């Protein structure tokens, strides 16, 4: 989300979704601090360095479609293009690293539950 949105509205930074109450988005109060210290962007000044270009967004979209269809979303030309292959491999490595981190965090959280079965 853009920093300007975060300054105006309350967001759950884990999900990126706005906080809702009674079906309405919750405004950030004037004295309520923004979560810049825990945001990956770190500050509004760094926001431009964290935005994806249109080309990167298109590549991620192609990756998602390709992964969802087992590669059938790629045309023959795209599948044979070395630049497309390299870019999709970079996106894939990044996505899979995040998925591994999330799986590890979930495994640790489940293992630390007090009601977890012990073997």
URKARA-V94548 format. One record per residue. N is the residue number from 1. RES is the residue in one letter. SS is DSSP state (H for helix, E for strand, C for the rest). PHI is phi in radians with two decimals (999 if undefined). Layout:
# URKARA-V94548
n->{N	N}
res->{RES	RES}
ss->{SS	SS}
phi->{PHI	PHI}
This chain:
# URKARA-V94548
n->{1	2	3	4	5	6	7	8	9	10	11	12	13	14	15	16	17	18	19	20	21	22	23	24	25	26	27	28	29	30	31	32	33	34	35	36	37	38	39	40	41	42	43	44	45	46	47	48	49	50	51	52	53	54	55	56	57	58	59	60	61	62	63	64	65	66	67	68	69	70	71	72	73	74	75	76	77	78	79	80	81	82	83	84	85	86	87	88	89	90	91	92	93	94	95	96	97	98	99	100	101	102	103	104	105	106	107	108	109	110	111	112	113	114	115	116	117	118	119}
res->{X	X	X	X	X	X	X	X	X	X	X	X	X	X	X	X	X	X	X	X	X	X	X	X	X	X	X	X	X	X	X	X	X	X	X	X	X	X	X	X	X	X	X	X	X	X	X	X	X	X	X	X	X	X	X	X	X	X	X	X	X	X	X	X	X	X	X	X	X	X	X	X	X	X	X	X	X	X	X	X	X	X	X	X	X	X	X	X	X	X	X	X	X	X	X	X	X	X	X	X	X	X	X	X	X	X	X	X	X	X	X	X	X	X	X	X	X	X	X}
ss->{C	C	H	H	H	H	H	H	E	C	E	E	C	C	C	C	E	E	C	E	E	C	C	E	E	C	E	C	C	C	C	C	C	C	C	H	H	H	C	C	C	C	C	H	H	H	H	H	H	H	C	C	C	H	H	H	H	H	H	H	H	H	H	H	H	H	H	H	C	C	C	C	C	C	C	H	H	H	H	H	C	H	H	H	H	H	H	H	H	H	H	H	H	H	H	H	H	H	H	H	H	H	H	H	H	H	H	H	H	H	H	C	C	C	C	C	C	C	C}
phi->{999	-1.18	-1.00	-1.08	-1.16	-1.17	-1.22	-1.65	-2.10	-1.51	-2.23	-1.55	-1.20	-1.27	-1.82	1.36	-1.70	-1.23	-1.25	-2.09	-2.50	1.07	1.38	-2.06	-1.13	-1.71	-1.33	-1.32	-1.29	-0.97	-1.63	-1.52	-1.22	-1.42	-1.54	-0.95	-1.16	-1.89	-1.45	-1.03	-1.30	1.30	-2.88	-1.02	-1.15	-1.61	-0.94	-1.03	-1.32	-1.88	-1.54	-1.44	-1.29	-1.03	-1.11	-1.15	-1.07	-1.10	-1.12	-1.13	-1.05	-1.12	-1.05	-1.06	-1.12	-1.15	-1.15	-1.19	-1.95	1.11	1.62	-1.25	-1.34	-1.46	-1.26	-1.03	-1.15	-1.13	-1.10	-1.59	-1.35	-1.10	-1.20	-1.09	-1.03	-1.12	-1.12	-1.17	-1.15	-1.12	-1.08	-1.06	-1.07	-1.16	-1.07	-1.17	-1.14	-1.13	-1.08	-1.11	-1.07	-1.13	-1.13	-1.12	-1.10	-1.14	-1.05	-1.13	-1.07	-1.18	-1.15	-1.56	-1.13	-1.20	-1.67	-1.19	-1.13	-1.86	-1.85}
